[in-house]
């Protein structure tokens, strides 16, 4: 009779723990599903290295060692006006993912054409070829150059933010791309401005997306294959011609954080659940019950709780 009472009490306690664990698990999964969007990948990787050398891009009157630096303009009046309406890097990034990716062929009628941030912000909303009017629209290099310009206008030092030109592979094949990296906590964090809305040339429709969170690539590796250039309005590294004037930490690549993602925590929830059972069940009950033997992985074999 005593054993039956012990087993009954034990089952009640286990049932209570299961209910609590289920609620906690459900809450964590709900938070995970609402905060962790499917990766909003760049719509198309069409930055061609050979096209980057065309007269449409290189400014013959450039005052920089690397002419791409001309396209980072933190002191432009329009960039400063946009900066005055926001506060900090998070709001700058939020503004960037509200821009719409549109291919150069659709917007400009050519395969590759770079626009200054001023033109991108002021003129493209009114382009007759802009399928997302009256929103700012262009492809990856305009969005990356303008985001770095905006971050610089927000007070981010030139040592700690840069445009990157190179080759990436998001799982749909390799291609040329432009993106942004910001130096935080002794590491480079990739920012993907083109993860927002885009115009699909094939279906001829505007695809609305919210864009990736600011720190998405703090816990996910950015799929860079090769880097051609780093630059902003002050510093640059030209890996093609082995020229640079950048600080030493610019030679390091973007590195994903080692912090666990939400998914990692969900994987370990069963072990947390078993640990809770062991903590909340009295020793005398465990000693007299057959329900309290659990094994969890350890670095060497198994641990029995």
BELBELRA-V785028 format. One record per pair of residues at least 4 apart in sequence whose C-alpha atoms are under 6 Angstrom apart, sorted by the first residue. I is the first residue (numbers start at 1). GAP is how many residues later the second one is. D is the distance in Angstrom with one decimal. If there is no record, write none. Layout:
I,GAP,D
I,GAP,D
This chain:
17,4,6.0
18,4,5.9
21,4,5.9
22,4,5.9
31,4,5.9
32,4,5.6
40,155,4.8
41,154,5.6
42,152,5.4
42,153,5.5
45,130,4.7
45,131,5.4
45,132,5.7
46,130,5.6
47,129,4.2
47,130,5.3
48,128,5.7
57,57,5.8
58,9,6.0
62,5,5.7
69,163,5.5
69,164,5.0
71,45,5.4
72,73,5.4
72,77,5.1
72,160,5.8
72,161,5.2
73,76,5.2
74,75,4.3
74,78,5.6
74,79,4.9
78,40,5.9
86,5,5.9
87,4,6.0
96,97,5.4
97,96,5.0
97,99,4.6
97,114,5.5
99,37,5.4
99,38,6.0
100,37,4.7
100,97,5.1
100,98,5.1
101,36,5.7
101,37,5.2
101,38,4.9
101,97,4.4
102,35,5.8
102,36,4.8
102,37,5.3
102,97,5.4
103,36,5.5
104,4,5.2
104,6,5.9
104,7,5.7
104,8,5.8
105,4,4.4
105,5,4.7
105,6,5.2
107,22,5.2
107,23,5.8
117,29,5.1
118,4,5.9
119,4,5.0
120,4,5.3
121,15,5.8
124,12,5.7
124,13,5.9
125,8,5.2
125,9,4.4
125,10,4.9
125,11,4.8
140,38,5.4
141,4,5.9
141,37,5.2
142,4,5.9
143,4,6.0
144,35,5.2
144,36,5.7
151,5,5.7
152,4,4.8
160,22,5.6
160,23,4.8
161,20,5.8
161,21,4.3
162,18,5.8
162,19,5.5
162,69,5.3
162,70,5.2
163,16,5.8
163,17,4.7
163,67,5.7
163,68,5.3
164,14,5.5
164,15,5.3
164,16,5.9
164,65,5.8
164,66,4.8
165,12,5.9
165,13,4.6
165,63,5.5
165,64,5.2
166,10,5.5
166,11,5.7
166,60,5.4
166,61,4.2
166,62,4.9
167,8,5.3
167,9,4.5
167,10,5.9
167,58,5.3
167,59,5.0
168,6,5.6
168,7,5.8
168,55,5.5
168,56,4.3
168,57,5.0
169,4,5.5
169,5,4.4
169,54,5.6
179,13,5.8
180,10,5.8
180,11,5.1
181,7,5.9
181,8,5.3
181,9,4.4
181,10,5.8
182,6,5.5
182,7,5.3
183,4,5.5
183,5,4.4
188,66,4.6
189,65,6.0
190,27,5.8
195,16,4.6
195,17,6.0
196,13,5.0
196,14,5.4
196,15,4.0
197,10,5.6
197,11,4.5
197,12,4.6
198,8,5.9
198,9,5.4
199,6,5.8
199,7,4.4
199,8,6.0
200,4,5.4
200,5,5.5
217,4,6.0
218,38,5.4
218,39,5.1
219,37,5.6
219,38,5.1
220,36,5.7
221,35,4.9
228,11,5.4
229,8,5.7
229,9,4.9
229,10,5.9
230,6,5.3
230,7,5.1
231,4,5.6
231,5,4.0
235,10,5.8
235,11,4.9
236,8,5.5
236,9,5.9
236,10,5.5
237,7,4.2
238,4,5.6
238,5,5.1
238,6,5.9
260,4,5.8
286,6,5.7
294,10,5.5
294,11,5.2
295,8,5.4
295,9,4.4
296,6,5.7
296,7,5.5
297,5,4.8
298,4,5.2
